[in-house]
Amino acid sequence: MKQQQAIKDEIRRVFGDIPFPSHMGINAAIAMDDWISGPNVLAEITEEKDVKGKWWELPESEFKYMSLASCYFDSKATEFYLPAFMTAVINDTCFAKYRCLIGWLTLGENDDEYALYDYFKEQFSRIAGSKKISSIAVLKYIRSNIDPRDYSGERDVDELLAHEYWSQSANN
């Protein structure tokens, strides 16, 4: 329990008061999956449907479709929603939540057709320094609390932590 609170306190301290991404919240990101991309339309969906406020005040119900929404977040939305979702995972380290976070933090690879690693780095461009260190601490916490029935969870977290992005200096 002490470890959980210490990690949550550190997340709150290092992420601080980040402005709500009024240009694109969770519901606008989900709408992007339906090929909606106009900036004004996305801002309107965000205004009408998203819960606004401080990231630490978001109700857990906002994260119902986080695995889909996180695919479309830009760096500002990632910076706002990541600490909220990491905190939710620390509060309840259940399979569905931690797997969603692992998926979000998993880096794609660049190939001839898609630049997935470059896209990931852009999404996480605001997650550096102490924010990156905090994210790594959450991954380590998940690693030590993997559901025993999750046959690949430990390996998946280990692979993430060994990747150059997560293992390199927090200043990068």
N, C-alpha and C positions, 0 to 999 in steps of 0.2 A: 504494500500500500504506500509506503514511504517513497519507493522508487517511482511509482506511478505519479504521485503528486509532484515529485521533483522534476520529472520529465515534462509534465503539464505546465509547471511554473516556468521552466526554461523556455518552452515553446512560446508562452505568453510574453515573457520578457524579450526574447530575441525577435519575434515577429512584430510585437507592439501593435500600435493602432494603424492598421492599413486601411486606406479608403476602399469603400465598396466599389466594385467594378461596374459602374452604372451603364457602361457600354455593352456588357455581356455577363449576365449572371448564369446560374445553373440552367434555368429554363430556356434561355436563349441558346446556350450551348447545345442543349438537347434538340432544339429546333433546327440547329445546323445539320443534324443528322437527316433531317427531312429536306435538305437542300435550301434552307432559308439562309441567306447570307447578307442581305442588305443591312448596312450599319444602323439605319434608322429603324428598321423593323426589329432588329435584335435589341436595340435600346428600348423600344416600346414593349417588347415581350418582357424584358428585364424589369421595366418600370411597373408593369401590370401584374406580373406573376411571382417575382422573387421576393423573399423575405430580406429586407434591408436592415442594416445596423452594423454593429461590431461583429467581427468574425466569431468571437467567443460567445456571442448571444444567439447564434443561429440554432434553431431547433433541429434535432436529429432527423426529423422528417424531411428536411431539405436535402439530405444525402441519399435519398431512396434510389436515384439514378446516377449516382456519382461516377460509376464506372463508365457510363456513356458520356456524361457531361465532361469529364476530365480529358477525354480525347480531343475536345474542341477548344479547351481553354487556351487563352494567350497568356503571356507572362504576368499580366496584372491580375487576371482571374485566378491563375495558379497561386500567386502570392497571397491572395485573399482567402481562398478556400482550403489550401493545403494545411495551414495550422489548425483550422477548424476540424478538418477530417482526421488529421493525426490525433488530435485531442479526443475525438469520438472513438478512435481505435484504441487509444490508451484506456479510456473509460470502460470499454467492452471489447476485449481482444478476442472476438469470436471469428470463426473461419471466414464468413462472408465479408466482414469489414476488413480484416487484415489482408485478405486476398485481393480485395479491391485496391487497397493502398499499395500492395506489392505490384499489382498491375500498373498502377499510375506511375510508380517510381522506376518501372522497368524501361530501359533504354532500347529503342529500336536500332536497327542497323541500316546504314546507307548501302544502297545497291544501285544498279544501273537505272532502275525505274523509280525508286523512292528514296528520299533523303530523311529517313525516320530518325536517325540519331541527331541530325542537324535540327529537325523539328523539335525533338525533345529538349535539346540545349536551349533553343529559343524559348520554349515554354517555361523552362526552369532558370532563365537568365537572371531573375531577381532572387533566386535562392542560392546565395553564396555566403561565405564567411560563417558567422554564427548560426544563420538559418540552415545552412547545409549541415553543419555539425549537429544541430538539433534534429534534422531529418534522419541523419545517420544513427543518432541515439534511439530514435523511434524504431528504425529497422532492427537495431540490436535488441531492443525490448521485445519486438515481435518474435525475433529469432529465439529468444529464451522462453517464449510463451506460445509456441506453435502447438496447435491441436495435435495430439499424438496420432490421430487418424489421418493427418495430412502427410502423405508419404513423400511429397517433394518440397514441402514448405521450407525446411531447414536448408536444403540444397539451393532453392530459389533465392532465399535471402543471402546465403553465402555468395552466390554468383553475383548478386547485385553489389554487395559490399566489396567484392573483388574487382568489379569493373573500374576502369580508370576514372570514370566520372565521379563515382562515389568514394573511391579510395584516395584520389589525389587531394592535395591540400585544400582546405576549406576556402582558401582565398581564390580559388579558381571556379 
